Amino acid sequence: MKYTMIALLGCAVLICGCASDKDGGAKTSQPQQEKNPEIGMTKEQVLAMYGKTDNIQASSEGETWIYHLNMGEAFIPFNFGYRPKMRIIDFDKDGKIAHWSYSN
């Protein structure tokens, strides 16, 4: 009797493990594409779009904000092909985007 219960419990676990979603297990969510900044956008608009950055460099010409996009990949063991990806946004003295770039 004890072995019969264990066998039935094992079968139930196997059957439940094979259950799928309504859509057949296919993932339908698409990754959101981030919008690129536009020349003339304000700092507030950039904060709303990308959030706060910890890397801000100030100069007499304005500020430069640097967003590290794949910093987590640097900590993967044996990831010898890691290359940092950054979004660099330059603001003028008025606090509006004068130039931006994306290093890949």
Backbone hydrogen bonds, N-H to C=O, Kabsch-Sander energy under -0.5 kcal/mol:
donor,donor_aa,acceptor,acceptor_aa,energy
5,M,1,M,-1.9
6,I,2,K,-1.9
7,A,3,Y,-2.2
8,L,4,T,-2.4
9,L,5,M,-2.5
10,G,6,I,-2.3
11,C,7,A,-2.2
12,A,8,L,-2.2
13,V,9,L,-2.1
14,L,10,G,-2.1
15,I,11,C,-2.5
16,C,12,A,-2.4
17,G,13,V,-1.9
18,C,14,L,-0.7
18,C,15,I,-0.8
19,A,16,C,-1.3
24,G,21,D,-1.5
26,A,23,D,-0.8
28,T,26,A,-0.6
34,E,32,Q,-0.5
40,G,97,I,-1.9
41,M,38,E,-1.9
43,K,95,G,-1.0
46,V,42,T,-1.8
47,L,43,K,-2.7
48,A,44,E,-2.1
49,M,45,Q,-1.7
50,Y,46,V,-3.1
51,G,46,V,-0.7
51,G,47,L,-1.4
55,N,66,I,-0.5
56,I,54,D,-0.8
57,Q,64,T,-2.8
59,S,62,G,-2.9
62,G,59,S,-0.8
63,E,91,F,-0.7
64,T,57,Q,-2.7
65,W,89,I,-3.0
66,I,55,N,-2.3
67,Y,87,R,-2.8
68,H,66,I,-0.5
69,L,67,Y,-0.6
69,L,85,K,-2.9
70,N,85,K,-0.8
73,E,70,N,-1.2
74,A,71,M,-1.4
75,F,72,G,-1.3
76,I,73,E,-1.2
79,N,76,I,-1.4
80,F,78,F,-1.3
82,Y,79,N,-1.1
86,M,103,S,-1.0
87,R,67,Y,-2.3
88,I,86,M,-0.5
88,I,101,S,-2.7
89,I,65,W,-3.0
89,I,87,R,-0.5
90,D,99,H,-3.3
91,F,63,E,-3.6
91,F,89,I,-0.5
92,D,96,K,-2.8
95,G,92,D,-1.6
97,I,41,M,-2.4
98,A,90,D,-2.9
99,H,90,D,-1.5
101,S,88,I,-2.6
103,S,86,M,-2.6
